[in-house]
Amino acid sequence: LRFPSERIIFFGRSIGTGPTTRLVSRLNRKKVQCAGLILQSPYTSILNVSRHLAGIAADVVVAERWKNIEEITHVQSPLLIIHGKQDRLIPYSMATDLYNACSSKRKHLVLPENSDHNTFNLYNDILRPVASFIRTFCTASAREVAFVKALARAREQGGEADNLQRFPVSRPSPPPS
């Protein structure tokens, strides 16, 4: 992409938290910083979710994959975890375990009381925590934060977000030939 990773905020939701956490973990192990990692409804591992849903029988049927609980220990980038307390598919205790296992000093955990796995209040449970996370922990420019705020306002007012003027994205120059 030729885009600096320290300007990228990686986002994973549910099963997508596995590959996203692994990617950021591997980058951080190579001393490559990212602007941030946002996980929505994450799990500690696929096997742990399967055990939660099917009991011990899961050990026979499900292979251990996407061990977020191990990968998160290498994450040094800013971390935001959002997980609804009413989630019956993936218990929010897994989000708490991941938060506690992460060694990043810049991290925040949001546990909306009335949200489940698929139902969140977009403004209160997602947009506000993400904007606060960017403002507090990420190295985003003031223009990028202003854009997120304007987008949230436009959506909240039922306006068309597509009418917002896009902020230009600065791209690094290509490497010399």
VMD Tcl script that builds the backbone (N, CA, C; Angstrom):
set m [mol new atoms 531]
animate dup $m
set s [atomselect $m all]
$s set {name element resname resid chain x y z} {
  {N N LEU 1 A 0.806 -1.198 0.000}
  {CA C LEU 1 A 0.000 0.000 0.000}
  {C C LEU 1 A 0.848 1.261 0.000}
  {N N ARG 2 A 2.047 1.147 0.487}
  {CA C ARG 2 A 2.929 2.302 0.615}
  {C C ARG 2 A 2.306 3.392 1.468}
  {N N PHE 3 A 1.592 2.977 2.474}
  {CA C PHE 3 A 0.975 3.913 3.409}
  {C C PHE 3 A 1.538 3.592 4.778}
  {N N PRO 4 A 2.008 4.573 5.515}
  {CA C PRO 4 A 2.678 4.285 6.790}
  {C C PRO 4 A 1.735 3.630 7.807}
  {N N SER 5 A 2.158 2.515 8.370}
  {CA C SER 5 A 1.320 1.779 9.316}
  {C C SER 5 A 0.999 2.596 10.561}
  {N N GLU 6 A 1.856 3.534 10.921}
  {CA C GLU 6 A 1.578 4.344 12.115}
  {C C GLU 6 A 0.407 5.302 11.895}
  {N N ARG 7 A -0.128 5.327 10.687}
  {CA C ARG 7 A -1.316 6.134 10.390}
  {C C ARG 7 A -2.543 5.260 10.148}
  {N N ILE 8 A -2.415 3.947 10.337}
  {CA C ILE 8 A -3.528 3.025 10.088}
  {C C ILE 8 A -4.090 2.525 11.411}
  {N N ILE 9 A -5.414 2.627 11.550}
  {CA C ILE 9 A -6.114 2.038 12.689}
  {C C ILE 9 A -6.769 0.765 12.167}
  {N N PHE 10 A -6.352 -0.360 12.689}
  {CA C PHE 10 A -6.882 -1.654 12.264}
  {C C PHE 10 A -8.144 -1.966 13.053}
  {N N PHE 11 A -9.160 -2.506 12.370}
  {CA C PHE 11 A -10.445 -2.804 12.992}
  {C C PHE 11 A -10.844 -4.239 12.666}
  {N N GLY 12 A -11.251 -4.972 13.710}
  {CA C GLY 12 A -11.772 -6.325 13.515}
  {C C GLY 12 A -13.024 -6.502 14.348}
  {N N ARG 13 A -14.003 -7.207 13.789}
  {CA C ARG 13 A -15.246 -7.471 14.502}
  {C C ARG 13 A -15.513 -8.965 14.511}
  {N N SER 14 A -15.869 -9.496 15.686}
  {CA C SER 14 A -16.232 -10.898 15.865}
  {C C SER 14 A -15.123 -11.813 15.334}
  {N N ILE 15 A -15.426 -12.667 14.363}
  {CA C ILE 15 A -14.395 -13.592 13.871}
  {C C ILE 15 A -13.222 -12.842 13.242}
  {N N GLY 16 A -13.475 -11.629 12.739}
  {CA C GLY 16 A -12.414 -10.819 12.145}
  {C C GLY 16 A -11.405 -10.291 13.146}
  {N N THR 17 A -11.703 -10.427 14.446}
  {CA C THR 17 A -10.730 -9.969 15.440}
  {C C THR 17 A -9.502 -10.871 15.465}
  {N N GLY 18 A -9.649 -12.123 15.018}
  {CA C GLY 18 A -8.509 -13.052 14.987}
  {C C GLY 18 A -7.423 -12.601 14.022}
  {N N PRO 19 A -7.748 -12.472 12.732}
  {CA C PRO 19 A -6.724 -12.025 11.784}
  {C C PRO 19 A -6.210 -10.612 12.082}
  {N N THR 20 A -7.082 -9.742 12.549}
  {CA C THR 20 A -6.674 -8.365 12.836}
  {C C THR 20 A -5.696 -8.318 14.006}
  {N N THR 21 A -6.007 -9.058 15.066}
  {CA C THR 21 A -5.108 -9.088 16.227}
  {C C THR 21 A -3.770 -9.710 15.843}
  {N N ARG 22 A -3.807 -10.779 15.065}
  {CA C ARG 22 A -2.556 -11.423 14.640}
  {C C ARG 22 A -1.702 -10.464 13.814}
  {N N LEU 23 A -2.321 -9.732 12.892}
  {CA C LEU 23 A -1.582 -8.804 12.045}
  {C C LEU 23 A -0.896 -7.715 12.882}
  {N N VAL 24 A -1.628 -7.087 13.775}
  {CA C VAL 24 A -1.046 -6.026 14.603}
  {C C VAL 24 A 0.016 -6.598 15.544}
  {N N SER 25 A -0.244 -7.783 16.084}
  {CA C SER 25 A 0.729 -8.439 16.949}
  {C C SER 25 A 2.046 -8.681 16.198}
  {N N ARG 26 A 1.944 -9.184 14.992}
  {CA C ARG 26 A 3.160 -9.457 14.201}
  {C C ARG 26 A 3.888 -8.172 13.839}
  {N N LEU 27 A 3.147 -7.142 13.475}
  {CA C LEU 27 A 3.788 -5.861 13.173}
  {C C LEU 27 A 4.504 -5.312 14.406}
  {N N ASN 28 A 3.838 -5.332 15.548}
  {CA C ASN 28 A 4.440 -4.810 16.782}
  {C C ASN 28 A 5.655 -5.620 17.200}
  {N N ARG 29 A 5.638 -6.935 16.969}
  {CA C ARG 29 A 6.818 -7.753 17.299}
  {C C ARG 29 A 8.015 -7.364 16.449}
  {N N LYS 30 A 7.734 -6.854 15.240}
  {CA C LYS 30 A 8.806 -6.388 14.348}
  {C C LYS 30 A 9.147 -4.923 14.615}
  {N N LYS 31 A 8.603 -4.391 15.726}
  {CA C LYS 31 A 8.826 -2.992 16.130}
  {C C LYS 31 A 8.199 -2.008 15.142}
  {N N VAL 32 A 7.152 -2.445 14.446}
  {CA C VAL 32 A 6.397 -1.578 13.548}
  {C C VAL 32 A 5.153 -1.134 14.297}
  {N N GLN 33 A 5.006 0.172 14.489}
  {CA C GLN 33 A 3.850 0.693 15.210}
  {C C GLN 33 A 2.679 0.926 14.277}
  {N N CYS 34 A 1.481 0.815 14.824}
  {CA C CYS 34 A 0.241 1.107 14.116}
  {C C CYS 34 A -0.448 2.230 14.877}
  {N N ALA 35 A -1.326 2.958 14.205}
  {CA C ALA 35 A -2.041 4.040 14.886}
  {C C ALA 35 A -2.947 3.477 15.969}
  {N N GLY 36 A -3.476 2.267 15.752}
  {CA C GLY 36 A -4.342 1.681 16.762}
  {C C GLY 36 A -4.947 0.366 16.306}
  {N N LEU 37 A -5.553 -0.320 17.274}
  {CA C LEU 37 A -6.259 -1.580 17.039}
  {C C LEU 37 A -7.604 -1.471 17.734}
  {N N ILE 38 A -8.675 -1.658 16.978}
  {CA C ILE 38 A -10.032 -1.635 17.531}
  {C C ILE 38 A -10.637 -3.017 17.333}
  {N N LEU 39 A -11.086 -3.616 18.431}
  {CA C LEU 39 A -11.712 -4.934 18.387}
  {C C LEU 39 A -13.137 -4.814 18.904}
  {N N GLN 40 A -14.097 -5.261 18.106}
  {CA C GLN 40 A -15.492 -5.267 18.522}
  {C C GLN 40 A -15.949 -6.706 18.655}
  {N N SER 41 A -16.451 -7.057 19.819}
  {CA C SER 41 A -16.920 -8.413 20.137}
  {C C SER 41 A -15.831 -9.463 19.898}
  {N N PRO 42 A -14.647 -9.263 20.501}
  {CA C PRO 42 A -13.553 -10.216 20.289}
  {C C PRO 42 A -13.671 -11.459 21.169}
  {N N TYR 43 A -12.887 -12.457 20.830}
  {CA C TYR 43 A -12.852 -13.722 21.560}
  {C C TYR 43 A -11.408 -14.031 21.927}
  {N N THR 44 A -11.223 -14.895 22.919}
  {CA C THR 44 A -9.867 -15.287 23.309}
  {C C THR 44 A -9.292 -16.300 22.325}
  {N N SER 45 A -10.118 -17.245 21.848}
  {CA C SER 45 A -9.740 -18.178 20.786}
  {C C SER 45 A -11.012 -18.818 20.250}
  {N N ILE 46 A -10.934 -19.345 19.041}
  {CA C ILE 46 A -12.096 -20.021 18.439}
  {C C ILE 46 A -12.486 -21.230 19.288}
  {N N LEU 47 A -11.513 -21.952 19.787}
  {CA C LEU 47 A -11.810 -23.115 20.612}
  {C C LEU 47 A -12.557 -22.709 21.886}
  {N N ASN 48 A -12.158 -21.607 22.503}
  {CA C ASN 48 A -12.853 -21.149 23.711}
  {C C ASN 48 A -14.302 -20.758 23.427}
  {N N VAL 49 A -14.551 -20.132 22.284}
  {CA C VAL 49 A -15.926 -19.796 21.904}
  {C C VAL 49 A -16.719 -21.077 21.683}
  {N N SER 50 A -16.114 -22.043 21.000}
  {CA C SER 50 A -16.781 -23.323 20.749}
  {C C SER 50 A -17.090 -24.054 22.047}
  {N N ARG 51 A -16.172 -24.018 22.997}
  {CA C ARG 51 A -16.423 -24.630 24.313}
  {C C ARG 51 A -17.579 -23.937 25.027}
  {N N HIS 52 A -17.642 -22.621 24.884}
  {CA C HIS 52 A -18.738 -21.865 25.499}
  {C C HIS 52 A -20.081 -22.303 24.908}
  {N N LEU 53 A -20.104 -22.541 23.607}
  {CA C LEU 53 A -21.362 -22.870 22.926}
  {C C LEU 53 A -21.709 -24.351 22.975}
  {N N ALA 54 A -20.696 -25.232 22.899}
  {CA C ALA 54 A -20.969 -26.666 22.768}
  {C C ALA 54 A -20.393 -27.510 23.891}
  {N N GLY 55 A -19.696 -26.896 24.818}
  {CA C GLY 55 A -19.110 -27.669 25.905}
  {C C GLY 55 A -17.841 -28.392 25.480}
  {N N ILE 56 A -17.492 -29.393 26.224}
  {CA C ILE 56 A -16.242 -30.134 26.025}
  {C C ILE 56 A -16.198 -30.855 24.686}
  {N N ALA 57 A -17.355 -31.124 24.088}
  {CA C ALA 57 A -17.400 -31.784 22.774}
  {C C ALA 57 A -16.662 -30.965 21.719}
  {N N ALA 58 A -16.553 -29.679 21.936}
  {CA C ALA 58 A -15.856 -28.818 20.983}
  {C C ALA 58 A -14.403 -29.237 20.798}
  {N N ASP 59 A -13.790 -29.795 21.845}
  {CA C ASP 59 A -12.384 -30.208 21.749}
  {C C ASP 59 A -12.159 -31.256 20.671}
  {N N VAL 60 A -13.164 -32.069 20.408}
  {CA C VAL 60 A -13.040 -33.146 19.411}
  {C C VAL 60 A -13.263 -32.608 18.005}
  {N N VAL 61 A -14.116 -31.613 17.858}
  {CA C VAL 61 A -14.554 -31.158 16.546}
  {C C VAL 61 A -13.807 -29.916 16.052}
  {N N VAL 62 A -13.413 -29.046 16.945}
  {CA C VAL 62 A -12.866 -27.748 16.556}
  {C C VAL 62 A -11.361 -27.696 16.781}
  {N N ALA 63 A -10.639 -27.259 15.760}
  {CA C ALA 63 A -9.195 -27.067 15.884}
  {C C ALA 63 A -8.945 -25.701 16.515}
  {N N GLU 64 A -7.883 -25.590 17.273}
  {CA C GLU 64 A -7.524 -24.317 17.901}
  {C C GLU 64 A -7.037 -23.353 16.825}
  {N N ARG 65 A -7.748 -22.267 16.670}
  {CA C ARG 65 A -7.397 -21.259 15.675}
  {C C ARG 65 A -7.572 -19.874 16.283}
  {N N TRP 66 A -6.866 -18.937 15.730}
  {CA C TRP 66 A -6.976 -17.535 16.112}
  {C C TRP 66 A -6.901 -17.355 17.630}
  {N N LYS 67 A -5.731 -17.594 18.156}
  {CA C LYS 67 A -5.506 -17.486 19.602}
  {C C LYS 67 A -5.231 -16.025 19.990}
  {N N ASN 68 A -6.296 -15.255 20.030}
  {CA C ASN 68 A -6.164 -13.828 20.362}
  {C C ASN 68 A -5.526 -13.611 21.727}
  {N N ILE 69 A -5.810 -14.494 22.663}
  {CA C ILE 69 A -5.287 -14.340 24.018}
  {C C ILE 69 A -3.756 -14.403 24.029}
  {N N GLU 70 A -3.172 -15.136 23.094}
  {CA C GLU 70 A -1.705 -15.182 22.983}
  {C C GLU 70 A -1.173 -14.008 22.167}
  {N N GLU 71 A -1.840 -13.714 21.056}
  {CA C GLU 71 A -1.379 -12.640 20.166}
  {C C GLU 71 A -1.441 -11.265 20.843}
  {N N ILE 72 A -2.462 -11.035 21.657}
  {CA C ILE 72 A -2.671 -9.712 22.255}
  {C C ILE 72 A -1.533 -9.331 23.206}
  {N N THR 73 A -0.820 -10.329 23.725}
  {CA C THR 73 A 0.279 -10.027 24.644}
  {C C THR 73 A 1.424 -9.279 23.951}
  {N N HIS 74 A 1.480 -9.346 22.625}
  {CA C HIS 74 A 2.535 -8.668 21.867}
  {C C HIS 74 A 2.092 -7.314 21.331}
  {N N VAL 75 A 0.834 -6.955 21.531}
  {CA C VAL 75 A 0.315 -5.694 21.000}
  {C C VAL 75 A 0.776 -4.534 21.883}
  {N N GLN 76 A 1.491 -3.608 21.281}
  {CA C GLN 76 A 1.959 -2.394 21.956}
  {C C GLN 76 A 1.221 -1.159 21.458}
  {N N SER 77 A 0.549 -1.270 20.317}
  {CA C SER 77 A -0.199 -0.151 19.745}
  {C C SER 77 A -1.414 0.154 20.607}
  {N N PRO 78 A -1.974 1.363 20.476}
  {CA C PRO 78 A -3.197 1.685 21.222}
  {C C PRO 78 A -4.304 0.677 20.912}
  {N N LEU 79 A -5.072 0.304 21.942}
  {CA C LEU 79 A -6.105 -0.724 21.815}
  {C C LEU 79 A -7.438 -0.215 22.340}
  {N N LEU 80 A -8.489 -0.429 21.563}
  {CA C LEU 80 A -9.861 -0.178 22.006}
  {C C LEU 80 A -10.637 -1.472 21.815}
  {N N ILE 81 A -11.283 -1.933 22.888}
  {CA C ILE 81 A -12.144 -3.112 22.815}
  {C C ILE 81 A -13.560 -2.678 23.163}
  {N N ILE 82 A -14.512 -3.054 22.294}
  {CA C ILE 82 A -15.936 -2.783 22.516}
  {C C ILE 82 A -16.651 -4.127 22.507}
  {N N HIS 83 A -17.389 -4.415 23.579}
  {CA C HIS 83 A -18.080 -5.713 23.662}
  {C C HIS 83 A -19.356 -5.557 24.484}
  {N N GLY 84 A -20.490 -5.920 23.904}
  {CA C GLY 84 A -21.767 -5.813 24.599}
  {C C GLY 84 A -21.901 -6.824 25.724}
  {N N LYS 85 A -22.413 -6.370 26.847}
  {CA C LYS 85 A -22.569 -7.250 28.012}
  {C C LYS 85 A -23.671 -8.293 27.832}
  {N N GLN 86 A -24.561 -8.093 26.874}
  {CA C GLN 86 A -25.646 -9.050 26.637}
  {C C GLN 86 A -25.294 -10.066 25.554}
  {N N ASP 87 A -24.040 -10.087 25.110}
  {CA C ASP 87 A -23.599 -11.007 24.058}
  {C C ASP 87 A -23.684 -12.443 24.559}
  {N N ARG 88 A -24.453 -13.269 23.879}
  {CA C ARG 88 A -24.600 -14.678 24.248}
  {C C ARG 88 A -23.742 -15.590 23.371}
  {N N LEU 89 A -23.240 -15.057 22.257}
  {CA C LEU 89 A -22.389 -15.849 21.374}
  {C C LEU 89 A -20.952 -15.877 21.903}
  {N N ILE 90 A -20.426 -14.709 22.202}
  {CA C ILE 90 A -19.073 -14.572 22.756}
  {C C ILE 90 A -19.207 -13.801 24.070}
  {N N PRO 91 A -18.944 -14.438 25.191}
  {CA C PRO 91 A -19.109 -13.750 26.481}
  {C C PRO 91 A -18.183 -12.536 26.587}
  {N N TYR 92 A -18.691 -11.463 27.163}
  {CA C TYR 92 A -17.876 -10.257 27.292}
  {C C TYR 92 A -16.675 -10.483 28.214}
  {N N SER 93 A -16.692 -11.547 28.999}
  {CA C SER 93 A -15.523 -11.858 29.838}
  {C C SER 93 A -14.282 -12.117 28.979}
  {N N MET 94 A -14.490 -12.579 27.742}
  {CA C MET 94 A -13.339 -12.780 26.845}
  {C C MET 94 A -12.708 -11.443 26.479}
  {N N ALA 95 A -13.528 -10.407 26.298}
  {CA C ALA 95 A -13.007 -9.070 26.016}
  {C C ALA 95 A -12.201 -8.566 27.206}
  {N N THR 96 A -12.708 -8.809 28.398}
  {CA C THR 96 A -12.008 -8.400 29.619}
  {C C THR 96 A -10.676 -9.135 29.741}
  {N N ASP 97 A -10.674 -10.435 29.416}
  {CA C ASP 97 A -9.428 -11.210 29.455}
  {C C ASP 97 A -8.400 -10.657 28.461}
  {N N LEU 98 A -8.858 -10.303 27.265}
  {CA C LEU 98 A -7.952 -9.746 26.258}
  {C C LEU 98 A -7.402 -8.398 26.707}
  {N N TYR 99 A -8.267 -7.565 27.250}
  {CA C TYR 99 A -7.848 -6.257 27.746}
  {C C TYR 99 A -6.767 -6.426 28.816}
  {N N ASN 100 A -6.990 -7.316 29.751}
  {CA C ASN 100 A -6.023 -7.536 30.829}
  {C C ASN 100 A -4.715 -8.142 30.326}
  {N N ALA 101 A -4.768 -8.941 29.268}
  {CA C ALA 101 A -3.565 -9.592 28.739}
  {C C ALA 101 A -2.728 -8.659 27.865}
  {N N CYS 102 A -3.325 -7.595 27.372}
  {CA C CYS 102 A -2.610 -6.676 26.478}
  {C C CYS 102 A -1.638 -5.816 27.276}
  {N N SER 103 A -0.402 -5.731 26.780}
  {CA C SER 103 A 0.620 -4.983 27.508}
  {C C SER 103 A 0.682 -3.507 27.117}
  {N N SER 104 A -0.127 -3.087 26.160}
  {CA C SER 104 A -0.134 -1.682 25.768}
  {C C SER 104 A -0.568 -0.813 26.951}
  {N N LYS 105 A 0.079 0.319 27.086}
  {CA C LYS 105 A -0.285 1.268 28.145}
  {C C LYS 105 A -1.431 2.166 27.684}
  {N N ARG 106 A -1.680 2.172 26.382}
  {CA C ARG 106 A -2.733 3.013 25.815}
  {C C ARG 106 A -3.878 2.098 25.375}
  {N N LYS 107 A -4.770 1.806 26.303}
  {CA C LYS 107 A -5.871 0.899 25.985}
  {C C LYS 107 A -7.130 1.324 26.716}
  {N N HIS 108 A -8.268 0.932 26.131}
  {CA C HIS 108 A -9.556 1.292 26.716}
  {C C HIS 108 A -10.545 0.165 26.428}
  {N N LEU 109 A -11.381 -0.129 27.406}
  {CA C LEU 109 A -12.390 -1.183 27.302}
  {C C LEU 109 A -13.766 -0.559 27.463}
  {N N VAL 110 A -14.662 -0.812 26.509}
  {CA C VAL 110 A -16.031 -0.298 26.552}
  {C C VAL 110 A -16.975 -1.499 26.561}
  {N N LEU 111 A -17.804 -1.588 27.597}
  {CA C LEU 111 A -18.750 -2.703 27.744}
  {C C LEU 111 A -20.176 -2.152 27.856}
  {N N PRO 112 A -20.815 -1.864 26.716}
  {CA C PRO 112 A -22.181 -1.340 26.766}
  {C C PRO 112 A -23.137 -2.339 27.428}
  {N N GLU 113 A -23.892 -1.860 28.390}
  {CA C GLU 113 A -24.790 -2.705 29.195}
  {C C GLU 113 A -25.856 -3.426 28.368}
  {N N ASN 114 A -26.480 -2.744 27.416}
  {CA C ASN 114 A -27.645 -3.294 26.717}
  {C C ASN 114 A -27.352 -3.815 25.321}
  {N N SER 115 A -26.085 -3.947 24.963}
  {CA C SER 115 A -25.730 -4.419 23.628}
  {C C SER 115 A -25.435 -5.911 23.648}
  {N N ASP 116 A -25.761 -6.569 22.508}
  {CA C ASP 116 A -25.424 -7.983 22.383}
  {C C ASP 116 A -24.385 -8.142 21.271}
  {N N HIS 117 A -24.348 -9.288 20.628}
  {CA C HIS 117 A -23.307 -9.532 19.633}
  {C C HIS 117 A -23.505 -8.693 18.365}
  {N N ASN 118 A -24.742 -8.502 17.961}
  {CA C ASN 118 A -25.025 -7.817 16.704}
  {C C ASN 118 A -25.775 -6.506 16.848}
  {N N THR 119 A -26.195 -6.154 18.034}
  {CA C THR 119 A -26.989 -4.950 18.220}
  {C C THR 119 A -26.260 -3.975 19.139}
  {N N PHE 120 A -25.838 -2.866 18.546}
  {CA C PHE 120 A -25.162 -1.799 19.276}
  {C C PHE 120 A -25.838 -0.482 18.924}
  {N N ASN 121 A -25.810 0.475 19.824}
  {CA C ASN 121 A -26.228 1.827 19.514}
  {C C ASN 121 A -25.057 2.453 18.762}
  {N N LEU 122 A -25.238 2.734 17.477}
  {CA C LEU 122 A -24.134 3.182 16.634}
  {C C LEU 122 A -23.421 4.401 17.221}
  {N N TYR 123 A -24.186 5.386 17.647}
  {CA C TYR 123 A -23.565 6.611 18.133}
  {C C TYR 123 A -22.909 6.417 19.499}
  {N N ASN 124 A -23.671 5.924 20.479}
  {CA C ASN 124 A -23.158 5.831 21.851}
  {C C ASN 124 A -22.162 4.700 22.065}
  {N N ASP 125 A -22.382 3.559 21.405}
  {CA C ASP 125 A -21.543 2.382 21.655}
  {C C ASP 125 A -20.357 2.256 20.708}
  {N N ILE 126 A -20.436 2.897 19.535}
  {CA C ILE 126 A -19.361 2.749 18.555}
  {C C ILE 126 A -18.686 4.092 18.243}
  {N N LEU 127 A -19.444 5.030 17.658}
  {CA C LEU 127 A -18.827 6.269 17.178}
  {C C LEU 127 A -18.204 7.109 18.293}
  {N N ARG 128 A -18.903 7.288 19.396}
  {CA C ARG 128 A -18.341 8.095 20.495}
  {C C ARG 128 A -17.076 7.464 21.074}
  {N N PRO 129 A -17.093 6.154 21.409}
  {CA C PRO 129 A -15.846 5.559 21.921}
  {C C PRO 129 A -14.696 5.594 20.910}
  {N N VAL 130 A -15.010 5.391 19.623}
  {CA C VAL 130 A -13.951 5.414 18.603}
  {C C VAL 130 A -13.372 6.819 18.485}
  {N N ALA 131 A -14.224 7.838 18.436}
  {CA C ALA 131 A -13.728 9.219 18.350}
  {C C ALA 131 A -12.882 9.565 19.576}
  {N N SER 132 A -13.332 9.164 20.753}
  {CA C SER 132 A -12.580 9.419 21.981}
  {C C SER 132 A -11.237 8.685 21.958}
  {N N PHE 133 A -11.249 7.446 21.488}
  {CA C PHE 133 A -10.034 6.639 21.374}
  {C C PHE 133 A -9.025 7.321 20.450}
  {N N ILE 134 A -9.488 7.766 19.300}
  {CA C ILE 134 A -8.598 8.432 18.342}
  {C C ILE 134 A -8.021 9.698 18.969}
  {N N ARG 135 A -8.887 10.489 19.580}
  {CA C ARG 135 A -8.456 11.742 20.202}
  {C C ARG 135 A -7.443 11.504 21.323}
  {N N THR 136 A -7.678 10.481 22.131}
  {CA C THR 136 A -6.874 10.244 23.327}
  {C C THR 136 A -5.596 9.456 23.065}
  {N N PHE 137 A -5.695 8.407 22.253}
  {CA C PHE 137 A -4.578 7.466 22.149}
  {C C PHE 137 A -3.855 7.424 20.809}
  {N N CYS 138 A -4.504 7.844 19.758}
  {CA C CYS 138 A -3.910 7.671 18.431}
  {C C CYS 138 A -3.181 8.928 17.981}
  {N N THR 139 A -2.328 8.753 17.022}
  {CA C THR 139 A -1.533 9.861 16.514}
  {C C THR 139 A -2.203 10.496 15.301}
  {N N ALA 140 A -3.512 10.424 15.253}
  {CA C ALA 140 A -4.247 11.007 14.134}
  {C C ALA 140 A -4.122 12.528 14.177}
  {N N SER 141 A -4.168 13.117 13.018}
  {CA C SER 141 A -4.095 14.573 12.955}
  {C C SER 141 A -5.423 15.181 13.383}
  {N N ALA 142 A -5.390 16.449 13.702}
  {CA C ALA 142 A -6.607 17.157 14.099}
  {C C ALA 142 A -7.638 17.120 12.977}
  {N N ARG 143 A -7.188 17.156 11.717}
  {CA C ARG 143 A -8.120 17.109 10.582}
  {C C ARG 143 A -8.840 15.768 10.526}
  {N N GLU 144 A -8.138 14.672 10.806}
  {CA C GLU 144 A -8.764 13.351 10.778}
  {C C GLU 144 A -9.803 13.221 11.886}
  {N N VAL 145 A -9.489 13.726 13.084}
  {CA C VAL 145 A -10.432 13.689 14.194}
  {C C VAL 145 A -11.648 14.537 13.853}
  {N N ALA 146 A -11.428 15.708 13.252}
  {CA C ALA 146 A -12.544 16.578 12.857}
  {C C ALA 146 A -13.435 15.875 11.837}
  {N N PHE 147 A -12.835 15.118 10.939}
  {CA C PHE 147 A -13.625 14.387 9.950}
  {C C PHE 147 A -14.502 13.332 10.613}
  {N N VAL 148 A -13.955 12.582 11.573}
  {CA C VAL 148 A -14.735 11.571 12.288}
  {C C VAL 148 A -15.903 12.228 13.013}
  {N N LYS 149 A -15.653 13.376 13.643}
  {CA C LYS 149 A -16.727 14.092 14.343}
  {C C LYS 149 A -17.804 14.559 13.362}
  {N N ALA 150 A -17.378 15.111 12.227}
  {CA C ALA 150 A -18.338 15.590 11.232}
  {C C ALA 150 A -19.161 14.444 10.671}
  {N N LEU 151 A -18.527 13.311 10.454}
  {CA C LEU 151 A -19.233 12.132 9.962}
  {C C LEU 151 A -20.269 11.660 10.981}
  {N N ALA 152 A -19.894 11.626 12.245}
  {CA C ALA 152 A -20.821 11.206 13.296}
  {C C ALA 152 A -22.004 12.173 13.392}
  {N N ARG 153 A -21.718 13.488 13.320}
  {CA C ARG 153 A -22.795 14.487 13.368}
  {C C ARG 153 A -23.748 14.328 12.189}
  {N N ALA 154 A -23.203 14.127 11.005}
  {CA C ALA 154 A -24.033 13.987 9.807}
  {C C ALA 154 A -24.935 12.765 9.914}
  {N N ARG 155 A -24.391 11.666 10.388}
  {CA C ARG 155 A -25.201 10.453 10.526}
  {C C ARG 155 A -26.246 10.612 11.622}
  {N N GLU 156 A -25.865 11.275 12.714}
  {CA C GLU 156 A -26.792 11.478 13.827}
  {C C GLU 156 A -27.981 12.343 13.394}
  {N N GLN 157 A -27.726 13.313 12.529}
  {CA C GLN 157 A -28.773 14.214 12.069}
  {C C GLN 157 A -29.510 13.668 10.847}
  {N N GLY 158 A -29.171 12.443 10.454}
  {CA C GLY 158 A -29.845 11.822 9.308}
  {C C GLY 158 A -29.395 12.386 7.980}
  {N N GLY 159 A -28.313 13.148 7.992}
  {CA C GLY 159 A -27.807 13.738 6.750}
  {C C GLY 159 A -27.002 12.738 5.949}
  {N N GLU 160 A -26.690 13.143 4.779}
  {CA C GLU 160 A -25.887 12.297 3.902}
  {C C GLU 160 A -24.410 12.493 4.215}
  {N N ALA 161 A -23.785 11.449 4.684}
  {CA C ALA 161 A -22.357 11.526 5.001}
  {C C ALA 161 A -21.540 11.702 3.729}
  {N N ASP 162 A -22.087 11.263 2.585}
  {CA C ASP 162 A -21.347 11.369 1.327}
  {C C ASP 162 A -21.159 12.817 0.890}
  {N N ASN 163 A -21.975 13.745 1.432}
  {CA C ASN 163 A -21.854 15.144 1.050}
  {C C ASN 163 A -20.726 15.849 1.785}
  {N N LEU 164 A -20.136 15.196 2.783}
  {CA C LEU 164 A -19.025 15.809 3.496}
  {C C LEU 164 A -17.816 15.895 2.567}
  {N N GLN 165 A -17.127 17.016 2.637}
  {CA C GLN 165 A -15.919 17.147 1.841}
  {C C GLN 165 A -14.873 16.190 2.395}
  {N N ARG 166 A -14.296 15.409 1.550}
  {CA C ARG 166 A -13.286 14.442 1.977}
  {C C ARG 166 A -11.985 15.174 2.286}
  {N N PHE 167 A -11.324 14.726 3.311}
  {CA C PHE 167 A -10.024 15.284 3.632}
  {C C PHE 167 A -8.989 14.576 2.780}
  {N N PRO 168 A -8.074 15.329 2.217}
  {CA C PRO 168 A -7.062 14.676 1.384}
  {C C PRO 168 A -6.186 13.757 2.229}
  {N N VAL 169 A -5.853 12.641 1.661}
  {CA C VAL 169 A -4.990 11.680 2.333}
  {C C VAL 169 A -3.581 11.892 1.826}
  {N N SER 170 A -2.671 12.144 2.741}
  {CA C SER 170 A -1.283 12.315 2.321}
  {C C SER 170 A -0.661 10.939 2.147}
  {N N ARG 171 A -0.035 10.763 1.039}
  {CA C ARG 171 A 0.615 9.487 0.750}
  {C C ARG 171 A 2.121 9.717 0.711}
  {N N PRO 172 A 2.867 8.759 1.212}
  {CA C PRO 172 A 4.316 8.919 1.142}
  {C C PRO 172 A 4.789 8.831 -0.302}
  {N N SER 173 A 5.900 9.494 -0.573}
  {CA C SER 173 A 6.417 9.398 -1.943}
  {C C SER 173 A 6.920 8.001 -2.218}
  {N N PRO 174 A 6.822 7.590 -3.474}
  {CA C PRO 174 A 7.285 6.246 -3.818}
  {C C PRO 174 A 8.791 6.128 -3.578}
  {N N PRO 175 A 9.250 4.909 -3.309}
  {CA C PRO 175 A 10.689 4.739 -3.099}
  {C C PRO 175 A 11.450 5.047 -4.368}
  {N N PRO 176 A 12.681 5.539 -4.235}
  {CA C PRO 176 A 13.465 5.852 -5.439}
  {C C PRO 176 A 13.720 4.587 -6.249}
  {N N SER 177 A 13.710 4.781 -7.565}
  {CA C SER 177 A 13.934 3.624 -8.469}
  {C C SER 177 A 15.383 3.275 -8.548}
}
mol reanalyze $m
mol bondsrecalc $m
mol representation Tube
mol addrep $m
